[in-house]
């Protein structure tokens, strides 16, 4: 499915879980719910797939806390991601049966809409949206390659339709295909009317991470009101219950600065990111140990993302700017998509030890070719050498 996606926000959670670098989801072990019942909460507020976390990791982590009887609530706020990862999550939620509730806190788009429909019961916030559209990819190759990819996309569309119809069996097939083909942004009420949602919950304010507006803008029919709201939320300062300090905090002492610089140098050497020492010192200003530790964690995640995108040279710039992994993901994705090169994946297997030796073709020898032609011509005329 269209890989244009990032995100975060929660509906009925008592407090917003802290987002950890490198993770787009958070799983909370079973806590007391109504009438003493246990509830496992899963927050999916990021990209689904390689740029976030794989469905395999999601399923393994869920198994680690699932006792087989507790209610599982999966809260979604995602622009989507990889279709097949979304289908895997859809099937994992479906296997939980009636214990599973999918909650759309703000947006379940693309592969996210496929995933949430695996839940037995889907609750959408009153101002949340569900976006459905055709599968999308980009590819290079000859005409036969493109025909094969088109066939795969047709098959992927049938998988998407099946996922939605599993949630809403009575939905009209022709109408569903029309909505998918048109890239439709469904309100909570529209999703409820179609059977893709079971209940409308309380509305919440949408807050976007940096870069989300840019990725949402790539869809054909993104509601302008949503883009405006996301842009406004980025411009607003984060609310704080603490009073603003009257004076600037004191600068760290020279001794403390030296110790923190040494901490950065040693940690970077151990992690193999010594090239990030200077940008880390510049971005943290050696304020205090907590700031430095947080920056080191971010730097490692940012470096890993840049290496995965085959753009390791960008790590210095991103770390120096103090960007977190979520923002870097969006920027790297924009850069890769904008280049038009996409991703190169080699699925060939290494040759077996007993495979016959490959015959290497030799370069043509002009002298031998000329001699052979002259000999053939002489034979045709009946003359000797």
Residue pairs with C-beta under 8 A, 6 or more apart in sequence:
1 80
1 81
1 82
1 83
1 86
1 110
1 111
1 114
1 133
1 135
1 136
1 156
1 160
2 80
2 110
2 133
2 135
2 136
2 218
2 219
3 47
3 49
3 51
3 80
3 81
3 82
3 136
3 333
4 79
4 80
4 110
4 215
4 216
4 218
4 219
4 333
4 337
5 47
5 48
5 78
5 79
5 80
5 81
5 109
5 110
5 111
5 112
5 215
6 46
6 47
6 78
6 79
6 208
6 209
6 211
6 212
6 215
6 326
6 329
6 330
7 24
7 45
7 46
7 47
7 77
7 78
7 79
7 106
7 107
7 208
7 209
7 212
8 19
8 45
8 46
8 77
8 207
8 208
8 209
9 45
9 77
9 105
9 106
9 204
9 205
9 206
9 207
10 16
10 17
10 43
10 45
10 75
10 77
10 105
10 204
11 75
11 103
11 105
11 125
11 128
11 201
11 202
11 204
12 103
12 201
12 202
13 41
13 43
13 75
17 26
17 28
17 43
19 26
19 45
19 326
20 26
21 297
21 298
21 300
21 301
21 324
21 325
22 301
22 304
22 325
23 46
23 52
23 53
24 44
24 45
24 46
24 47
24 48
24 52
24 53
24 78
24 326
25 42
25 43
25 44
25 45
25 46
25 52
25 53
25 58
26 42
26 43
26 45
27 40
27 41
27 42
27 43
27 61
27 62
27 65
28 40
28 41
28 42
28 43
28 65
29 40
29 65
30 38
30 39
30 40
30 65
30 67
30 70
31 38
31 39
31 40
31 41
32 38
32 39
33 39
33 71
37 70
37 71
38 67
38 69
38 70
38 71
39 70
39 71
39 72
39 73
40 62
40 65
40 66
40 70
40 71
40 72
40 73
41 73
41 75
42 62
42 72
42 73
42 74
42 75
43 75
44 74
44 75
44 76
44 77
44 78
44 89
44 112
44 115
45 75
45 76
45 77
45 78
45 105
46 52
46 53
46 78
46 326
47 78
47 79
47 80
47 81
47 329
48 55
48 78
48 80
48 81
48 82
48 85
48 86
48 89
48 111
48 112
48 115
49 55
49 81
49 82
49 85
49 86
49 111
50 82
50 308
51 81
51 305
51 329
51 333
52 81
52 329
54 85
55 84
55 85
55 86
55 88
55 89
55 92
56 88
58 89
58 92
59 88
59 89
59 92
62 72
62 92
66 72
66 96
69 99
70 99
71 99
71 100
71 101
72 93
72 96
72 99
72 100
72 101
73 101
73 103
74 93
74 100
74 101
74 102
74 103
74 116
74 119
75 103
75 104
75 105
76 102
76 103
76 104
76 105
76 107
76 108
76 112
76 115
76 116
77 104
77 105
77 106
77 107
77 108
78 107
78 108
78 109
78 111
78 112
78 115
79 107
79 109
79 110
79 112
79 212
79 215
79 216
80 86
80 109
80 110
80 111
80 112
80 113
80 131
81 110
81 111
81 112
82 111
83 110
83 111
83 114
83 135
83 156
83 159
83 160
85 111
86 110
86 111
86 112
86 114
86 115
87 111
87 114
87 115
87 159
87 163
89 115
89 118
90 114
90 115
90 116
90 117
90 118
90 163
91 118
92 118
93 100
93 102
93 115
93 116
93 118
93 119
93 120
94 100
94 118
94 119
94 120
94 166
96 119
96 120
97 120
98 120
98 121
99 120
100 118
100 119
100 120
100 121
101 119
101 120
101 121
101 122
101 123
102 108
102 115
102 116
102 117
102 118
102 119
102 121
102 122
102 123
103 122
103 123
103 124
103 125
103 201
104 116
104 122
104 123
104 124
104 125
104 128
104 129
104 130
104 188
104 197
105 125
105 128
105 204
106 125
106 127
106 128
106 129
106 204
106 206
107 128
107 129
107 130
107 131
107 206
107 226
108 115
108 116
108 128
108 129
108 130
108 131
109 129
109 130
109 131
109 219
110 131
110 133
113 130
113 131
113 132
113 164
113 196
114 160
114 163
114 164
116 122
116 130
117 163
117 164
117 166
117 167
117 196
118 163
118 166
118 167
121 198
121 199
122 167
122 191
122 196
122 197
122 198
122 199
123 197
123 198
123 199
123 200
123 201
124 130
124 188
124 191
124 192
124 197
124 199
124 200
124 201
125 188
125 200
125 201
125 202
125 203
125 204
126 188
126 200
126 201
126 202
126 203
127 188
127 203
127 204
127 206
128 188
128 203
129 185
129 186
129 187
129 188
129 223
129 226
130 185
130 186
130 188
130 191
130 196
130 197
131 183
131 184
131 185
131 186
131 219
132 160
132 164
132 179
132 180
132 183
132 184
132 186
133 180
133 181
133 183
133 184
133 219
134 153
134 157
134 160
134 180
134 181
134 183
135 153
135 156
135 157
135 160
136 153
137 149
137 153
138 342
139 145
139 146
139 149
139 342
140 342
141 149
157 180
160 180
161 173
161 176
161 177
161 180
164 171
164 176
164 180
164 196
165 171
165 173
165 176
167 195
167 196
168 194
168 195
168 196
169 195
170 195
171 194
171 195
171 196
176 194
179 186
179 194
182 221
183 219
183 220
183 221
184 221
185 221
185 222
185 223
185 226
186 194
186 196
188 197
188 200
189 200
191 197
192 198
192 199
192 200
205 233
206 226
206 229
206 230
206 233
207 233
208 230
208 233
208 234
209 326
209 327
209 330
210 234
210 326
210 327
210 330
211 326
211 327
211 329
211 330
211 331
211 334
212 230
212 330
213 227
213 230
213 231
213 234
214 330
214 334
215 330
215 333
215 334
216 222
216 226
216 227
216 230
217 227
249 287
252 260
252 286
252 287
252 288
256 286
256 288
257 286
260 284
260 286
260 288
260 289
260 292
261 281
261 286
263 289
263 292
264 277
264 280
264 281
264 284
264 292
264 296
265 274
265 277
267 296
268 274
268 276
268 277
268 280
268 296
268 299
271 296
271 300
273 299
273 300
273 303
273 315
275 315
275 316
276 299
276 303
276 315
276 316
276 319
278 320
279 299
279 316
279 317
279 319
279 320
280 292
280 295
280 296
280 299
280 319
282 320
283 295
283 319
283 320
283 321
283 322
284 291
284 292
284 295
284 322
286 292
295 319
295 322
298 319
298 322
298 323
298 324
298 325
299 315
299 319
301 324
301 325
301 328
302 315
302 318
302 319
302 323
302 324
302 325
302 328
303 312
303 315
303 319
305 325
305 328
305 329
305 332
306 312
306 313
306 314
306 315
306 318
306 328
306 332
307 315
309 332
309 335
309 336
311 332
311 335
311 336
314 332
314 335
318 328
318 331
323 331
336 342
336 343
375 385
378 384
378 385
